[in-house]
Amino acid sequence: MSKYTNKRLDIVPSTGGSNRVTIPATPFQIRGGTSTGGATSVPCRGCLILAPTGSSNVRVRIDSACTTVTGIAVPEHLLEDGLSGYLRLDIDDLNRLYFLGEAENDVVDIIYWS
């Protein structure tokens, strides 16, 4: 059960959506699951995160600002072996995510279910 929404996190419901987050200029950080920098809450039960091919080394962290040391690398859409990769997070609000990129206009694609 989610401690924030009191909903089950172990099933995939029929609702949700997708967002593309664009990393802004220096310091190449953004909060949340929307390109508004965390201004909007996006409740969910979980999400898949991936960086499109060509994005720099994008990293993610939950509940606090991301750094090159503390963030987890977001997989690129197309890995070297030709397989697509993604990072799955069982989280209850995309607004709890913090992203860090290496360059302006790096993007992160998020698919979420609510």
C-alpha positions in Angstrom: 0.0 0.0 0.0 1.2 3.5 -0.7 1.7 5.6 2.4 0.5 8.7 0.5 -2.6 7.5 -1.4 -3.5 4.3 0.4 -3.7 2.4 -2.9 -2.2 -0.9 -3.9 1.1 -0.7 -5.8 1.3 -4.3 -6.9 -1.2 -4.1 -9.8 -1.2 -2.2 -13.0 -4.5 -0.4 -13.5 -6.0 0.7 -16.8 -5.2 4.4 -16.3 -2.1 6.5 -16.5 -0.1 8.4 -19.1 3.2 9.6 -20.3 5.4 12.7 -19.9 8.6 13.9 -21.6 10.7 16.0 -19.2 13.3 18.4 -20.7 16.3 19.2 -18.6 16.8 23.0 -18.5 20.0 25.0 -18.7 22.6 25.1 -15.9 22.6 23.5 -13.4 20.9 20.9 -15.7 18.4 19.8 -13.0 14.7 19.5 -12.9 12.2 18.2 -10.3 9.1 16.2 -11.0 7.4 14.3 -13.8 6.5 17.4 -15.8 8.6 20.1 -17.5 7.2 22.6 -15.0 9.9 21.8 -12.5 7.7 20.0 -9.9 5.0 22.7 -9.9 2.4 20.0 -10.6 1.7 16.8 -8.7 1.3 13.7 -10.9 -0.1 11.0 -8.6 0.7 7.4 -9.8 1.3 3.9 -8.7 4.6 3.4 -10.6 6.5 4.4 -13.6 9.0 3.4 -16.3 11.7 5.9 -17.0 14.1 5.9 -20.0 16.3 8.4 -21.9 15.9 8.5 -25.6 19.0 7.6 -27.6 21.3 10.5 -27.9 20.6 12.0 -24.5 23.6 12.5 -22.2 24.1 10.7 -19.0 20.8 11.4 -17.3 20.4 10.5 -13.6 17.4 10.3 -11.2 16.9 10.4 -7.5 13.8 10.2 -5.3 12.9 12.9 -2.7 16.0 15.0 -2.9 18.2 16.8 -5.4 20.2 14.5 -7.7 24.0 14.7 -8.1 26.4 12.8 -10.3 27.3 10.7 -7.2 23.9 10.1 -5.6 21.7 9.7 -8.7 21.0 6.5 -10.5 21.7 6.4 -14.2 18.6 6.3 -16.5 19.0 3.7 -19.2 19.0 4.9 -22.8 16.2 3.8 -25.0 18.5 1.7 -27.2 21.3 -0.1 -25.4 24.6 -1.2 -27.0 23.3 -4.7 -27.6 20.2 -3.5 -29.4 17.8 -4.1 -26.6 15.7 -1.4 -25.1 16.1 -0.6 -21.4 14.2 1.3 -18.8 14.1 1.9 -15.1 11.0 0.9 -13.2 10.1 2.8 -10.0 7.2 1.9 -7.8 6.4 5.5 -6.7 3.2 7.3 -5.8 3.9 10.8 -7.3 6.1 11.8 -10.2 6.7 15.1 -8.3 9.1 13.1 -6.0 11.6 12.5 -8.8 14.6 14.7 -9.3 16.6 14.5 -12.6 20.1 15.6 -13.5 21.4 15.8 -17.1 24.8 16.6 -18.5 23.6 19.0 -21.1 20.7 21.5 -21.7 17.7 19.9 -23.4 18.5 16.3 -22.4 15.1 14.6 -22.1 13.6 11.8 -20.1 10.5 9.8 -21.1 8.2 8.6 -18.4 5.3 6.2 -18.7 3.2 6.0 -15.5 0.1 4.2 -14.3 -2.3 5.5 -11.7 
